[in-house]
Amino acid sequence: MSAPFEWIVTAPPEARRKLVSQLSQREKNSFAFIWPYAARPEQLPPPGGWRIWMTMAGRGFGKTRAGAEWVRMIADRNPDARIALVSSSLAEARTVMVEGESGLLSIYPPAARPRFEPSRRRIRFANGAQAQLFSAAEPESLRGPQHSHAWCDEIGKWPLAHERATRCWDNLLLGLRLGNDPRIAVTTTPRAVPLVQRLIAQIGSAGDVAISRGATSDNAANLPQRFLDAIASEFGGTQLARQEIDGELIKDIEGALWTRALLEQAREPGVAPAPVRVVVAVDPPASATGDECGIIVAALGDDGIARVLADCSASGAAPAEWAKKVADAAREWNADRVVAEANQGGAMVESVLRAADRALPIRLVHASRGKVARAEPVAALYAAGRVRHVGMFARLEDQLCGLL
């Protein structure tokens, strides 16, 4: 940072605004890339001799920018820096950490940007520092390479199957042996997966892990109102809102059939294959109004894996209203069958659905056991990797994690 800019950054807010207004347009363009001016305090590295700095915050907080700027600082100060950039996949490492709106390439002035070599998965900085891209899905790729620093993004999304996430992390740590002060920056949404919980357990332990926390609202001034409205609509009133918006780590209920880690493991990372059979499952409410009518769309793929495609459940809806939602879901997803529980209402359930759409392929089922007893074999299918969630279903997942 040049001396005039450094003086502006350290000035009081009112004086800073006045000084910036007096800059030429060229100087303003350059000043826009001075991170200490734009950053909030919680986006800057904390003081101390920490080895791992974890920023755990809600969506839109500015985690990616904080991680990218930390890498920029390390690279600019140390020509010998060898930095690992690790994400859940190589595609995400490139599109988010490198080429994203808050990624490494975007935070440099155009004339000073480092050179990205996609075929080699490498970034070369002007002074000789280098960064290499890695995928957490390939933990063995980190066995052997040595680094002085690392930036690990969204470790809560790293693959859980075959303990890939923890194996990747352990291999990274074993190779972090270059330079005098190897360090790692972690940026993630809080998710109750083993690796995140492991790092949280180390906070304050001999100064090993430092943590910065925050919520979506901390960065509201820089976010579109439409985005804020969308996440409030999607997660509002759920436990997942505390995780995805408020940046809290939601712990599991002891004895629950589903855990947050199990559901994260079931998250479909890409586009689901074409289904061979689609079903709309309906759990009618016990009363005419007030109770929730469960409406879930699920499909069986040609790989033998069941996938939850949509949660169309309706709360406080009259029979005609929830029946219409069922009919709409069946049409939208081209369902082969509508399976409705007949314990609550019997033949009335079918007649209400027929009134919404006479052509619905309805099958009524009668539950002979309690909800938990019926849920146990389904939870076992999740544990076996035979059920996936195509997306995030906040209310459904809250309910699953509350089943004891």
C-alpha positions in Angstrom: 0.0 0.0 0.0 1.4 3.4 -1.0 2.1 5.9 1.8 -0.8 8.3 0.9 -3.3 5.5 0.7 -2.0 4.1 4.0 -2.6 7.5 5.6 -6.2 7.6 4.3 -7.0 4.1 5.6 -5.8 4.9 9.1 -7.7 8.2 9.2 -11.1 8.6 11.1 -14.2 7.7 9.0 -15.3 11.3 8.4 -11.8 12.4 7.4 -11.3 9.3 5.3 -14.5 10.0 3.2 -13.3 13.6 2.7 -9.8 12.5 1.6 -11.2 9.9 -0.8 -13.5 12.5 -2.4 -10.4 14.6 -3.2 -8.6 11.9 -5.1 -8.4 11.9 -8.9 -10.5 9.3 -10.7 -7.4 7.3 -11.4 -6.5 7.3 -7.7 -10.0 6.3 -6.8 -9.8 3.4 -9.1 -6.6 2.3 -7.5 -7.9 2.9 -4.0 -10.9 0.6 -4.6 -8.5 -2.3 -4.5 -7.1 -1.4 -1.0 -8.7 -4.1 1.1 -8.2 -2.6 4.6 -10.3 0.4 3.4 -13.3 -1.8 2.2 -13.0 -4.6 4.8 -15.0 -4.9 8.0 -12.9 -5.7 11.0 -14.2 -9.3 11.2 -13.0 -9.9 7.6 -9.4 -9.1 8.5 -7.0 -11.7 10.0 -7.0 -11.6 13.8 -3.9 -10.8 15.7 -1.9 -13.6 17.5 0.1 -16.6 16.6 -2.7 -18.8 15.3 -2.0 -21.5 12.8 -5.6 -21.8 11.5 -7.9 -18.8 11.0 -11.5 -20.0 10.4 -14.1 -17.6 9.2 -17.5 -19.3 9.9 -20.4 -17.1 8.9 -23.7 -17.0 7.0 -24.3 -16.7 3.3 -23.2 -13.4 1.7 -21.1 -12.4 4.7 -18.0 -11.9 2.5 -16.1 -15.0 3.4 -14.7 -15.6 -0.1 -13.4 -12.0 -0.3 -11.8 -12.4 3.1 -10.0 -15.6 2.1 -8.9 -14.2 -1.3 -7.6 -11.1 0.2 -5.6 -13.1 2.8 -4.0 -15.1 0.0 -3.2 -11.9 -1.9 -1.5 -10.4 1.2 0.5 -13.6 1.7 1.6 -13.8 -2.0 2.4 -10.1 -2.2 4.6 -10.2 0.9 6.4 -13.5 0.2 7.8 -14.3 -3.2 8.6 -17.8 -2.0 5.0 -18.5 -0.9 3.5 -21.8 -2.1 -0.2 -21.7 -1.4 -2.8 -24.5 -1.6 -6.3 -23.5 -2.7 -8.6 -26.3 -1.6 -12.4 -26.6 -2.4 -15.0 -29.4 -2.6 -14.1 -29.8 -6.3 -11.7 -28.4 -8.9 -14.7 -26.7 -10.6 -15.6 -24.8 -7.5 -12.0 -23.9 -6.7 -11.8 -22.3 -10.2 -15.2 -20.7 -10.4 -15.3 -19.4 -6.8 -11.8 -19.1 -5.4 -10.1 -17.9 -8.6 -12.5 -16.6 -11.2 -15.5 -15.7 -9.0 -16.8 -12.2 -8.3 -14.8 -12.2 -5.0 -12.1 -14.5 -6.2 -8.4 -14.0 -6.5 -8.4 -12.5 -10.0 -11.1 -10.0 -9.3 -9.4 -8.4 -6.3 -6.3 -7.2 -8.2 -6.1 -4.1 -10.4 -6.3 -5.3 -14.0 -2.7 -4.5 -14.7 -1.4 -6.4 -11.6 -3.5 -9.5 -11.8 -1.6 -12.8 -11.4 -1.5 -15.3 -14.3 -3.9 -18.2 -14.0 -2.8 -21.4 -15.8 -6.0 -23.6 -15.9 -4.4 -26.6 -17.5 -1.8 -26.7 -14.7 -4.3 -25.7 -12.0 -1.8 -23.0 -11.0 -1.7 -19.3 -10.3 1.6 -17.4 -10.8 2.0 -14.1 -9.0 4.3 -11.4 -10.5 6.9 -11.7 -7.7 7.3 -15.5 -8.0 4.7 -16.7 -5.5 2.5 -19.6 -6.6 -0.9 -21.1 -5.7 -2.1 -24.5 -6.7 -5.7 -25.7 -6.9 -6.8 -28.9 -5.2 -10.1 -30.9 -4.8 -11.1 -32.3 -1.5 -12.7 -35.1 -3.4 -9.1 -36.2 -4.3 -7.4 -36.3 -0.9 -4.4 -38.3 -2.2 -3.5 -35.3 -4.5 -2.4 -33.5 -1.3 -0.1 -36.4 -0.3 3.4 -35.2 -1.3 3.1 -31.5 -2.3 4.5 -29.1 0.3 3.1 -25.6 1.0 3.7 -22.6 3.1 0.1 -21.5 3.3 -3.4 -22.8 2.4 -6.9 -21.4 1.8 -9.6 -24.0 2.3 -13.1 -22.9 1.2 -16.4 -24.3 2.4 -15.0 -27.2 4.3 -18.6 -27.9 5.4 -19.3 -29.0 1.8 -16.2 -31.2 1.4 -17.1 -34.8 0.5 -17.9 -36.9 3.5 -17.9 -40.4 1.9 -14.9 -42.6 2.8 -13.8 -39.8 5.2 -12.5 -37.8 2.2 -12.8 -34.5 4.0 -10.7 -35.4 7.0 -8.2 -37.3 4.9 -7.8 -34.3 2.7 -7.3 -32.0 5.7 -4.8 -34.4 7.3 -2.8 -34.7 4.1 -2.8 -30.9 3.8 -1.5 -30.4 7.3 1.3 -32.9 6.8 2.5 -31.0 3.8 2.3 -27.6 5.4 6.0 -27.4 6.2 7.5 -24.6 4.0 8.6 -21.3 5.5 8.9 -20.1 9.0 5.2 -19.7 9.8 2.9 -22.0 7.9 -0.8 -20.9 8.2 -4.2 -21.9 6.9 -7.3 -19.7 6.3 -10.6 -21.5 6.3 -13.9 -19.9 5.0 -17.1 -21.8 5.5 -20.8 -21.8 6.3 -21.2 -23.6 9.7 -22.3 -27.2 9.2 -22.2 -29.9 11.9 -19.8 -32.1 9.9 -16.9 -33.9 11.6 -14.1 -31.6 10.2 -15.9 -28.3 11.2 -16.6 -29.7 14.7 -13.0 -30.9 15.0 -11.7 -27.3 14.3 -14.1 -25.8 16.7 -12.9 -28.1 19.4 -9.4 -26.8 18.9 -10.3 -23.1 19.3 -8.3 -21.6 22.1 -6.1 -24.7 22.3 -2.6 -23.2 22.6 -3.7 -20.5 20.2 -3.9 -23.0 17.4 -7.3 -22.0 15.9 -8.7 -18.5 15.8 -12.3 -17.9 14.7 -14.2 -15.0 13.1 -18.0 -15.3 13.1 -20.7 -13.3 11.4 -24.1 -13.3 9.8 -25.6 -12.4 6.4 -26.9 -9.1 7.9 -23.3 -7.9 8.6 -22.9 -7.4 4.9 -26.4 -6.3 4.1 -25.2 -2.9 2.7 -23.4 -4.8 -0.1 -26.1 -7.3 -0.9 -29.1 -7.0 -3.2 -32.4 -6.7 -1.4 -33.8 -9.5 -3.6 -31.1 -11.9 -2.3 -31.9 -11.0 1.3 -35.6 -11.5 0.6 -35.0 -14.8 -1.1 -33.0 -16.4 1.7 -35.4 -15.1 4.3 -38.2 -16.8 2.4 -36.3 -20.0 1.9 -35.0 -20.4 5.4 -37.1 -18.1 7.5 -38.3 -19.6 10.8 -36.2 -22.8 10.5 -33.2 -24.1 12.4 -31.3 -23.9 9.1 -31.9 -20.2 9.1 -29.6 -20.0 12.2 -27.0 -21.9 10.2 -27.3 -20.4 6.7 -28.1 -16.8 7.6 -27.0 -16.2 11.2 -23.9 -18.3 11.0 -24.6 -20.5 14.0 -23.5 -24.1 14.2 -26.6 -26.2 14.7 -25.8 -29.2 16.9 -27.6 -32.6 16.5 -30.2 -33.8 18.9 -28.9 -36.9 20.7 -30.6 -40.0 19.5 -32.1 -38.4 16.4 -32.5 -40.7 13.4 -31.0 -38.1 11.1 -28.0 -35.9 11.8 -26.9 -32.7 10.0 -23.8 -34.5 8.8 -25.9 -37.4 7.4 -28.0 -34.9 5.4 -24.9 -33.1 4.1 -23.5 -36.4 3.0 -26.8 -37.0 1.1 -26.6 -33.6 -0.7 -26.5 -34.1 -4.5 -23.4 -32.2 -5.7 -24.4 -32.0 -9.4 -27.3 -32.5 -11.7 -29.4 -35.6 -10.9 -29.7 -38.3 -13.6 -33.0 -38.7 -15.4 -35.5 -40.4 -13.2 -37.2 -43.7 -14.1 -40.1 -43.2 -11.6 -41.4 -40.1 -9.9 -43.7 -40.1 -6.9 -45.5 -37.3 -5.0 -46.0 -38.4 -1.4 -48.8 -36.9 0.6 -49.2 -36.8 4.4 -52.7 -35.2 4.9 -53.2 -33.0 8.0 -55.2 -34.3 10.9 -57.5 -31.3 10.9 -59.3 -29.3 8.2 -57.0 -26.3 8.7 -53.9 -25.4 10.8 -51.8 -28.6 10.6 -49.2 -29.0 7.9 -49.9 -31.2 4.9 -46.6 -32.9 3.9 -46.1 -33.0 0.1 -42.7 -34.4 -1.1 -41.6 -35.1 -4.6 -39.1 -38.0 -4.9 -37.7 -39.9 -7.8 -35.9 -43.2 -8.4 -32.9 -42.9 -10.7 -31.6 -45.5 -13.1 -28.7 -45.8 -10.7 -31.0 -47.2 -8.0 -30.7 -44.1 -5.9 -33.8 -42.3 -4.6 -33.7 -38.5 -4.7 -35.8 -35.9 -3.0 -36.6 -33.3 -5.7 -39.0 -30.9 -4.0 -40.8 -30.1 -0.7 -44.2 -28.6 -1.6 -45.7 -29.0 1.9 -48.4 -26.5 2.9 -49.2 -25.2 6.4 -52.7 -23.9 7.4 -54.2 -24.8 4.0 -57.8 -25.9 3.5 -58.3 -29.3 1.9 -58.9 -27.8 -1.6 -55.7 -25.8 -1.3 -53.4 -28.6 -0.3 -55.0 -30.9 -2.9 -54.3 -28.3 -5.6 -50.6 -28.1 -4.5 -50.5 -31.9 -4.8 -52.0 -31.8 -8.3 -49.6 -29.0 -9.4 -46.6 -30.9 -8.1 -47.7 -34.0 -10.0 -48.1 -32.1 -13.2 -44.8 -30.2 -12.8 -42.8 -33.3 -12.1 -44.7 -35.6 -14.4 -45.4 -38.0 -11.5 -46.1 -41.6 -12.1 -47.9 -42.0 -8.8 -49.4 -39.9 -6.0 -49.1 -41.9 -2.8 -51.3 -40.5 0.0 -51.6 -41.7 3.6 -55.3 -42.6 4.3 -55.1 -42.8 8.1 -56.3 -39.2 8.4 -59.6 -39.1 6.4 -59.7 -42.3 4.5 -61.7 -42.1 1.3 -62.1 -38.3 1.9 -58.4 -37.9 1.0 -58.9 -39.5 -2.4 -62.1 -37.5 -3.1 -60.4 -34.2 -2.3 -57.5 -35.1 -4.6 -59.8 -36.1 -7.4 -61.6 -32.8 -7.1 -58.3 -31.1 -7.8 -57.5 -33.4 -10.7 -59.5 -36.4 -11.7 -56.6 -37.9 -13.6 -54.2 -38.1 -10.6 -52.7 -41.6 -10.4 -53.6 -42.0 -6.7 -52.6 -44.8 -4.4 -53.8 -44.8 -0.8 -51.7 -46.4 1.9 -52.6 -47.2 5.6 -49.8 -46.8 8.1 -49.9 -49.6 10.7 -46.9 -48.4 12.8 -45.8 -45.1 14.4 -43.9 -42.4 12.5 -40.6 -43.2 14.1 -40.8 -46.9 13.4 -41.6 -46.1 9.8 -38.7 -43.7 9.6 -36.0 -46.0 10.9 -35.6 -48.0 7.6 -35.6 -44.8 5.6 -32.8 -43.4 7.8 -30.9 -46.6 7.2 -31.2 -46.0 3.4 -29.7 -42.5 4.0 -26.8 -44.0 5.9 -26.2 -46.5 3.1 -26.0 -43.7 0.6 -29.2 -44.7 -1.3 -31.1 -41.4 -0.8 -30.0 -38.0 -1.9 -31.4 -34.4 -1.6 -31.3 -32.4 -4.8 -31.0 -29.0 -3.1 -31.6 -27.9 0.5 -35.0 -28.4 2.1 -34.8 -26.4 5.3 -38.1 -27.3 7.0 -38.0 -31.0 5.9 -34.5 -31.3 7.2 -35.3 -29.7 10.5 -38.1 -32.2 11.0 -35.9 -35.2 10.0 -33.2 -34.1 12.5 -35.9 -33.9 15.2 -37.1 -37.5 14.9 -36.1 -39.5 17.9 
